Amino acid sequence: MGLIEWLKDNRLGTYLFTRRRGELVGEDEYGNRYYREVGATDPRTERRWVVYASRDEIEPSIVPPGWNAWLHHNLDEPPSRKPLPAKRWERPHRPNPTGTPQAELPPGHEARGGKRAPATGDYEPWRP
């Protein structure tokens, strides 16, 4: 990554603010690190932020649900101190696959050959 790309994403400002005013709160399974402002007296107004592990394009969908709730002040305690209870019906978190080879494609998509199954007899196209 070049210096221009690093500066474009405001990584320098985030780095300096994190070094000066940030308190590490925890890290998730993807390597993202979560911070809060040092000396904040009210948890409802303190600044909270994430420093993404990836040095490539920033992808916010990689933030797990518990950390997302903490970042948006829906939780007072971070998941590193008080993990969310797992529901039996929950699936493991996975980032948004759009634009990757793992993306879900509908039938008839160009990447699937552009052909889809013919419509059944209950479909009638609109004609002006």
N, C-alpha and C positions, 0 to 999 in steps of 0.2 A: 504494500500500500504506500503510495506516495504521500509526500507532505501536504500537497494541495487537497487530496481526498480526505486526509486526516483532519485538516482544518475545516473543510467544507461541512462535515458533520458535527462541528462544534466540539470535537473531542478535546481540544486544548482547554476550552473553558470549563468543560465538565471535569477534566482531570485536575485542573487547578482548584476548582471549588470543592471537589471531593477531598483533595489533600488538605485543604485549609479548614473546611467546615463539616466534613463528613465523618460519620461514625458507622463502621461496618456492623450491620445487623445480622446478615446471614448470606448464604449462598444456596442456589438451587441445584438440581441434578444436572442441569445443562452448563453449569459453571458461571451463570450470571450472578453478580454480586449486588446486594441491596444495601442502601445507605439511608440514614436519617440525619437531619441537621443536629449538630452538637449544641447542647444548651437549650434546646426548644423546651418550653415549659408546658405547653398545651399540645397533647397528641393530635387534637383535631386540626391544628393549624401548622404543625411542623412540616417541613419540606422532606419529601421522600423521593428517592430516585433509584434507578437501576443502571448499572454499568454492564453492558452486554459482553459476554465472553467472546463472541465472534468479532473478528476484526474486519469482516466483509460487510456486506450490506446489513443494516440494522433491521431486524425482523421482530416486531413487538409480539407476535403471536406465540413466541417461544416462552413467554412468561407464564408459569403455571397458575392455575386459578387462585390458590391461596395467596401467592405473592401479589397477584393482580388485585385481589381484594384489599390487601394491606397497603399497596401503593395508592389506592383510591380512597383510603381512610374508611373502609368498611369494617376493618378489624383494627383494634388497638394494639394487640400483640402480634408480632410477626410469626409466620409459620415455623421459624427456627426455634422459637420459644414455646409456642403453643400450636402444634400441628392441627390442621383441620381433620375432623373425624371422617374416615372414608366410608362412603355408603356402599352397600353391596352391589348396587346397580351401576356404579360409576366405572367408566373405562379410564385407563391411564391417559394422561394429557399427551397430546401430540400437536406439534406446530402446524400451521396452515400449509398444506402442500401445493397450493396454487403456484403454477409456474415451474414446478419440478417434475421429474419423471413419475413421482408417486401421485400426481394430481388425478382426481377422479374425473373421468370423461363420460359424457352422456353418449348413448347410442347414436350413431350418425355423425360423430365428430370427425373432423378432417384427419386427426391423428389415428383414428380407427378405420380409416379407409373411406369415410364420407358416405357410407351406406347404412341405412337403418331398416329394420323390419317394416314391411308394408303395413299401412293402417288397416284396421279391421273394418267390417261392414258398418259400424256405428258412426263412422266419421264422414261428414259431408262438408266439402270446402264451401266457403262463402263465395257467391258470385254476384257481382253488381248488376 
